[in-house]
Amino acid sequence: MKNGVVIVGAGHAGVQAAASLREEGYDGPVILIGDESELPYHKPPLSKTFIKDPNAKPQPLRGEAFYSGSAIDYRPGVRIEAIDAGARRLD
């Protein structure tokens, strides 16, 4: 198996790192891990407008098709407690 990239954290930086890898031609495995159960979303500063609107929902950073179409293995709902770099495998 070809070595790949594992990105821990599916916020703005993590999603952009995965996107940039693909945009720059990286063709190895890319795994994006996030501890929230939904697609990565914009996390704007809390504002009175956002707080007042009970129907306001977070806006995804990218649609689901982006991850599958870019061969990015997004793994939601996974909390990373520790990293063992010597193990060199992801279960």
C-alpha positions as CSV (number, residue, x, y, z in Angstrom):
1,M,0.0,0.0,0.0
2,K,1.2,3.5,-0.9
3,N,2.0,5.7,2.1
4,G,-0.7,8.3,2.6
5,V,-1.6,11.4,4.6
6,V,-3.8,11.4,7.7
7,I,-5.2,14.8,8.7
8,V,-6.4,15.0,12.2
9,G,-9.0,17.8,12.6
10,A,-11.7,18.6,10.0
11,G,-12.0,22.3,10.5
12,H,-11.0,24.9,7.9
13,A,-7.3,24.1,8.0
14,G,-7.8,20.3,7.8
15,V,-10.3,20.5,4.9
16,Q,-8.1,23.0,3.0
17,A,-5.0,20.8,3.6
18,A,-6.8,17.8,2.0
19,A,-8.1,20.0,-0.9
20,S,-4.7,21.5,-1.5
21,L,-3.1,18.0,-1.6
22,R,-5.4,17.0,-4.4
23,E,-5.2,20.4,-6.2
24,E,-1.4,20.0,-6.3
25,G,-1.6,16.5,-7.7
26,Y,-1.0,14.3,-4.7
27,D,-2.5,10.9,-5.6
28,G,-1.9,8.9,-2.5
29,P,-4.5,8.1,0.2
30,V,-5.8,11.1,2.1
31,I,-7.7,10.4,5.3
32,L,-9.5,13.4,7.0
33,I,-10.6,12.7,10.6
34,G,-13.1,14.8,12.5
35,D,-14.7,14.3,15.9
36,E,-18.0,15.7,14.9
37,S,-20.6,13.5,13.3
38,E,-21.6,15.8,10.4
39,L,-19.7,17.2,7.4
40,P,-17.1,19.9,8.3
41,Y,-18.8,23.2,8.6
42,H,-18.1,27.0,8.8
43,K,-17.6,28.0,12.4
44,P,-18.2,31.7,12.3
45,P,-17.8,33.9,15.4
46,L,-21.0,33.8,17.3
47,S,-23.1,36.7,16.4
48,K,-26.5,38.0,17.7
49,T,-28.1,37.1,14.4
50,F,-26.9,33.5,14.5
51,I,-27.8,33.1,18.2
52,K,-31.3,34.6,17.7
53,D,-32.3,32.4,14.7
54,P,-33.3,29.0,16.1
55,N,-33.4,27.5,12.6
56,A,-29.8,28.6,11.7
57,K,-27.8,25.6,10.7
58,P,-24.0,25.5,10.1
59,Q,-23.0,25.7,6.5
60,P,-20.8,22.9,5.2
61,L,-17.3,23.9,4.1
62,R,-17.6,21.5,1.1
63,G,-20.4,19.3,0.0
64,E,-20.3,15.5,0.4
65,A,-19.5,15.1,-3.3
66,F,-16.2,17.0,-2.8
67,Y,-14.8,14.3,-0.5
68,S,-15.9,11.3,-2.5
69,G,-15.0,13.0,-5.8
70,S,-11.6,14.0,-4.6
71,A,-10.9,10.5,-3.1
72,I,-10.7,12.0,0.4
73,D,-11.6,9.4,3.0
74,Y,-13.6,11.5,5.5
75,R,-14.1,9.8,8.9
76,P,-16.6,11.7,11.0
77,G,-17.2,11.0,14.7
78,V,-13.7,9.8,15.4
79,R,-11.9,11.4,18.4
80,I,-8.2,11.0,18.4
81,E,-6.8,10.5,21.9
82,A,-3.2,9.8,21.1
83,I,-0.9,9.2,18.1
84,D,1.7,6.5,17.9
85,A,3.9,7.5,15.0
86,G,5.9,4.3,15.3
87,A,2.9,2.1,14.7
88,R,2.6,3.3,11.1
89,R,-1.0,2.0,10.6
90,L,-4.5,3.3,10.9
91,D,-7.3,1.0,12.1
